[in-house]
Amino acid sequence: MDLDLQKLGELREKMQTEEDFGAIWKFFFDHFGENPEFMAMGERADETMHSFLEPILESICKQAVSREVMVAQFILTEAPGQKFYHGPCLTDAGIAVVFYFDDVKTGMFSLTPSLGSGLIHYARFSTIPVTDKHSVLMQSKSNTSH
């Protein structure tokens, strides 16, 4: 599979407009998540972005499963020069995956509570920079697939 970084622009557009969240994730995995060349080009994201996204993931997980959720082993990768971050993490509610476009301050999240169940929680979220570094303002739209 050849790597076509122009497909990131298509993913960015789909992520902002598409209502079928499962289709957005399929596009991500078809073109990037299962592409060894794309995965190899990634670099470990800096701690600032990691610290920024982790509480958002915890909050979305909490909304999806209606309880507090702990995030562990969050491996966030940056696609150099693309303002695009992606990665998996383990939670006590299941396996989560996130991707985030920093230029449009929007991302997507998926949570698979248990393998083989067929249930996947999806969410799209937007972030807004705030001056107080201890404040997080988040808007999300969730969708669950069975």
C-alpha positions as CSV (number, residue, x, y, z in Angstrom):
1,M,0.0,0.0,0.0
2,D,1.5,3.3,-1.1
3,L,1.4,6.2,1.3
4,D,-0.6,9.2,0.0
5,L,-0.4,12.1,2.5
6,Q,-3.0,14.0,0.5
7,K,-5.4,11.5,2.0
8,L,-4.8,13.3,5.4
9,G,-6.6,16.3,3.9
10,E,-9.6,14.0,3.0
11,L,-9.5,12.6,6.5
12,R,-9.5,16.1,8.0
13,E,-12.5,17.0,5.8
14,K,-14.4,13.8,6.6
15,M,-13.7,14.2,10.3
16,Q,-15.3,17.7,10.3
17,T,-18.4,17.0,8.1
18,E,-19.2,13.2,7.9
19,E,-22.0,12.0,10.2
20,D,-21.1,8.3,9.9
21,F,-18.3,8.0,12.4
22,G,-17.7,4.4,11.5
23,A,-16.9,5.4,7.9
24,I,-14.4,8.0,9.2
25,W,-12.6,5.4,11.2
26,K,-12.6,2.9,8.3
27,F,-11.0,5.6,6.1
28,F,-8.4,6.3,8.7
29,F,-7.4,2.6,9.1
30,D,-7.6,1.9,5.3
31,H,-5.2,4.7,4.5
32,F,-3.1,5.2,7.6
33,G,-3.7,3.0,10.6
34,E,-2.8,-0.2,8.8
35,N,-0.1,1.4,6.5
36,P,3.4,0.4,7.7
37,E,5.0,3.3,5.8
38,F,2.8,5.8,7.6
39,M,3.3,4.2,11.0
40,A,7.1,4.1,10.5
41,M,7.3,7.9,9.7
42,G,5.7,8.8,13.0
43,E,7.6,10.4,15.9
44,R,6.7,10.2,19.5
45,A,4.6,13.3,20.3
46,D,5.9,15.8,22.8
47,E,4.7,15.7,26.4
48,T,2.7,18.9,26.0
49,M,0.3,17.3,23.4
50,H,0.2,14.1,25.3
51,S,-0.8,16.0,28.5
52,F,-3.3,18.0,26.5
53,L,-5.2,15.1,25.0
54,E,-5.1,12.6,27.9
55,P,-7.7,14.4,30.1
56,I,-9.9,14.8,27.0
57,L,-9.8,11.1,26.4
58,E,-10.6,10.4,30.1
59,S,-13.6,12.7,29.9
60,I,-15.0,11.2,26.7
61,C,-14.5,7.7,28.1
62,K,-16.4,8.7,31.2
63,Q,-19.3,10.0,29.1
64,A,-19.3,6.7,27.0
65,V,-19.4,4.3,29.9
66,S,-21.0,6.5,32.6
67,R,-18.2,6.1,35.2
68,E,-14.6,7.4,36.0
69,V,-12.1,5.8,33.6
70,M,-8.3,5.6,34.0
71,V,-6.1,6.0,30.9
72,A,-2.8,4.1,30.8
73,Q,-0.1,3.4,28.2
74,F,-1.2,6.3,25.9
75,I,1.2,6.2,23.0
76,L,0.7,9.4,21.0
77,T,2.5,9.7,17.7
78,E,2.9,12.8,15.5
79,A,3.0,12.7,11.7
80,P,6.0,15.1,11.1
81,G,5.0,18.4,9.4
82,Q,1.3,17.4,9.2
83,K,-0.1,18.8,12.6
84,F,-1.7,15.3,12.9
85,Y,-1.5,13.1,16.1
86,H,-2.8,9.6,16.6
87,G,-2.4,6.7,18.9
88,P,-3.9,4.0,21.1
89,C,-4.2,3.7,24.8
90,L,-5.5,1.2,27.3
91,T,-8.2,2.1,29.7
92,D,-10.0,0.2,32.4
93,A,-13.1,0.5,30.1
94,G,-11.4,-1.0,27.0
95,I,-9.0,-0.1,24.2
96,A,-9.2,3.5,22.9
97,V,-7.7,5.1,19.8
98,V,-7.5,8.8,19.0
99,F,-6.5,11.0,16.2
100,Y,-6.4,14.8,16.3
101,F,-5.7,17.6,13.8
102,D,-4.0,20.4,15.7
103,D,-4.5,23.0,12.9
104,V,-8.4,22.7,13.1
105,K,-8.4,21.8,16.8
106,T,-10.6,18.7,16.1
107,G,-10.2,15.0,16.7
108,M,-11.9,11.7,16.8
109,F,-12.0,9.0,19.5
110,S,-13.0,5.3,19.5
111,L,-13.4,3.0,22.4
112,T,-13.9,-0.8,22.1
113,P,-15.1,-2.0,25.5
114,S,-14.4,-5.7,24.9
115,L,-13.0,-7.5,21.9
116,G,-15.6,-9.5,20.0
117,S,-18.6,-7.6,21.4
118,G,-19.1,-5.6,18.2
119,L,-19.7,-2.5,20.3
120,I,-17.6,0.6,19.5
121,H,-18.1,4.0,21.1
122,Y,-17.2,6.9,18.8
123,A,-16.8,10.6,19.6
124,R,-15.8,13.7,17.6
125,F,-14.4,16.5,19.7
126,S,-13.2,20.1,19.3
127,T,-10.9,22.1,21.5
128,I,-10.7,25.8,22.1
129,P,-7.5,27.4,23.4
130,V,-8.1,29.1,26.7
131,T,-5.7,31.5,28.6
132,D,-5.9,29.6,31.9
133,K,-3.7,26.5,31.4
134,H,-5.8,24.7,34.1
135,S,-9.1,25.0,32.2
136,V,-10.3,22.6,29.5
137,L,-13.3,23.5,27.4
138,M,-14.5,20.6,25.4
139,Q,-17.4,20.0,23.0
140,S,-18.0,16.5,21.8
141,K,-20.5,14.6,19.7
142,S,-20.8,10.9,20.4
143,N,-22.1,8.1,18.4
144,T,-22.2,4.4,19.3
145,S,-22.1,1.6,16.8
146,H,-23.4,-1.9,17.4
